[in-house]
Amino acid sequence: MRQFFVLTCLAALSALPAMAQPADLGTPLTAEQFDARTQGRTITYSAQGQPYGVEQYKPNHKVVWAFTDSECKEGDWFQSDQYICFDYGDFAPLQCWTFYDSPQGLVAKFRGDPDSEPLVSLSESQDPLRCQGPDLGV
């Protein structure tokens, strides 16, 4: 009986690392899939459970981004290999992400940092982004 208990405990412990790993997100979205999933939507993203920023996805790969409580910045996106890359001009360096459509929503993992916490969509709307910057949004 004692051997059975020890073996059961060892089996349970050996399964812990597998359970602790993040769920397989599947295949990253292609540009066509990403466009179909996002165009016409305004998506709020979180990082580590906290609001991170909001992005409005417009036709022709145009976007408007704002970190929480900051001015909006216009940009463009394009596909590069498995990544969706965002170009906001002088505002920020090129930002490339792999996007996945998961049961919890849209998930984005930053290129070059696979162990970083992904961005996860908190909410989605068809309303335009309300911007603090001049001539942007609404």
C-alpha positions, 0 to 999 in steps of 0.5 A, a space after each residue: 500500500 505504501 509503494 502505491 501511495 509513493 508511486 501515485 505521488 511521484 506520478 502527480 509531481 511529474 505531471 506538475 511541470 506540464 500543467 504549469 506550462 501555458 496552453 498551446 495557442 496553436 498556429 499564429 494568425 496570418 495577415 488575412 486572418 488577423 485582418 478578418 479578426 480585427 478590422 472594424 474593432 477597437 480592442 483593449 489589451 491587458 498585460 499580467 491582468 492589468 489594462 495595457 492599451 487600446 487599438 482601433 483597427 481600420 481598413 487598409 491595415 491602418 491602426 490607432 493605438 493608445 497606451 492607457 491614459 495617453 495620446 493616440 498614435 496612428 500607424 500601419 501594420 503588415 505581416 513579416 514571416 509569422 509576425 504582425 508588425 506595427 509601424 507608428 513612425 517616430 513614436 516607437 520602434 517597429 513592434 512585431 507580434 505573433 497573434 493567436 485567436 484563443 478561447 480567452 480572446 486575442 493573444 499577442 506574444 512579442 517577437 524576440 521575447 518568447 517568455 514574456 507575458 502575452 497581451 490578452 484582449 480584455 474587451 472588444 467594441 465596434 466603437 471608435 477609439 476616443 483619443 486625447 491627441 488632436 485630430 485622432 479617433 472619433 
